[in-house]
Amino acid sequence: MSLTSTATDTAQIITVNAARIDAAMAIQFKEDMRAHSADGPARVILDLSAVEFIDSSGLGAIVAAMKQLGSGRRLDLAGLTPTVDKVFRLTRMDTVFDLFASLDDAIAAEAG
């Protein structure tokens, strides 16, 4: 699992550089997310634009990543491909996370 992290004035952006977040990658994803988001701004944006497939283990790993941020911090999701977006909506996770069509939309939402 490859994650990269950058910072803006108001948020930390963590980009997933993998086509899948599934059972084989879920544990590594959680560990990498913990390492990248251990401290930082209150808002973390997870850029999922490269992810084309996510299963229940991957979904659980993203929920776990949100929980490990703790209170006072939030995890927003950006750049969901149609397949990944469908998984979040079918599981009603779109009521838990703010979903943005693109990373630019997510960044603009904070600014606007």
Secondary structure as the mmCIF struct_conf table of DSSP 4:
data_model
#
loop_
_struct_conf.conf_type_id
_struct_conf.id
_struct_conf.beg_label_comp_id
_struct_conf.beg_label_asym_id
_struct_conf.beg_label_seq_id
_struct_conf.end_label_comp_id
_struct_conf.end_label_asym_id
_struct_conf.end_label_seq_id
STRN STRN1 LEU A 3 ALA A 7
BEND BEND1 ASP A 9 THR A 10
STRN STRN2 ALA A 11 VAL A 16
BEND BEND2 ALA A 18 ALA A 19
STRN STRN3 ARG A 20 ILE A 21
BEND BEND3 ASP A 22 ASP A 22
TURN_TY1_P TURN_TY1_P1 ALA A 23 MET A 25
HELX_RH_AL_P HELX_RH_AL_P1 ALA A 26 SER A 37
BEND BEND4 ALA A 38 ASP A 39
BEND BEND5 ALA A 42 ALA A 42
STRN STRN4 ARG A 43 ASP A 47
TURN_TY1_P TURN_TY1_P2 SER A 49 ALA A 50
STRN STRN5 PHE A 53 ILE A 54
HELX_RH_AL_P HELX_RH_AL_P2 SER A 56 LEU A 69
TURN_TY1_P TURN_TY1_P3 SER A 71 GLY A 72
STRN STRN6 ARG A 74 ALA A 78
HELX_RH_AL_P HELX_RH_AL_P3 PRO A 82 LEU A 90
TURN_TY1_P TURN_TY1_P4 THR A 91 ARG A 92
HELX_RH_3T_P HELX_RH_3T_P1 MET A 93 THR A 95
TURN_TY1_P TURN_TY1_P5 VAL A 96 VAL A 96
BEND BEND6 PHE A 97 PHE A 97
STRN STRN7 LEU A 99 PHE A 100
BEND BEND7 ALA A 101 SER A 102
HELX_RH_AL_P HELX_RH_AL_P4 LEU A 103 ALA A 111
#
